Amino acid sequence: MSRRTRPAINPNTSHSVITTKARVCGWAIEPGETSDDGTTELILTRDDWKIVVAFQGSTALAAALQYPGRSKPSELIGSEQLARFLRGNREQMGRFRIDQRVLVGVQAGTVKDIRPDDETKVRLIVRYDGGAMGDPFTTHVRAEGKAAV
C-alpha cells in the first residue's frame, strides 16, 4: 500500500486557514470583487477594522488594512502579518484611532499606528509633542482629556 503525500499548506496564505482564523476571532466575512485576471477578494470586518485580502486561486497575495476611523484602506500588509491582525486583542485594537490625542504617563502625543503584538497585547506608535516616537502598549495609554482610572 502506498501512502499519498499531502500537499503542504501555508497557513499564512491559504484561503481556508485564513477564513477559519477570521471566524474564530470574530471577524465578519464576505466575498469581494473578482477581477478579470482571476484575483478574488475576501473582506474581513470586525468593529471598525476592515481587512481586504486578495487571492489568486486559494493563495493570499496581500491584504489591505483599513484602520478605525478611516474611509478607505491605508496600508498593505503581507500575508505573514495577517494572522497577527486577525488574532489581535479585540478590545485593545478598538480603543484608539489613528491621529487621536493620547497621554502616556505625563507625555502627550498623537497615535500614528496601531500594531497587535500578539493575541493579548497591542502597541500604539505615538509621536509625542516633543517630536520623539514611542511604542507603548495600549494598557499604558489613555485618551487625552479622560481622567486616569
Salt bridges, closest charged atoms under 4 A:
ASP47 OD2 - ARG90 NE 2.91
ASP48 OD2 - ARG97 NH2 2.44
GLU75 OE2 - ARG115 NH2 2.30
ASP99 OD2 - ARG70 NH2 3.01
ASP99 OD1 - LYS112 NZ 3.24
ASP113 OD2 - ARG115 NE 2.94
ASP117 OD2 - ARG123 NE 3.10
GLU119 OE2 - ARG87 NE 2.92
ASP129 OD1 - ARG101 NH1 2.77
ASP135 OD2 - ARG123 NH1 3.86
GLU144 OE2 - ARG101 NH2 3.22
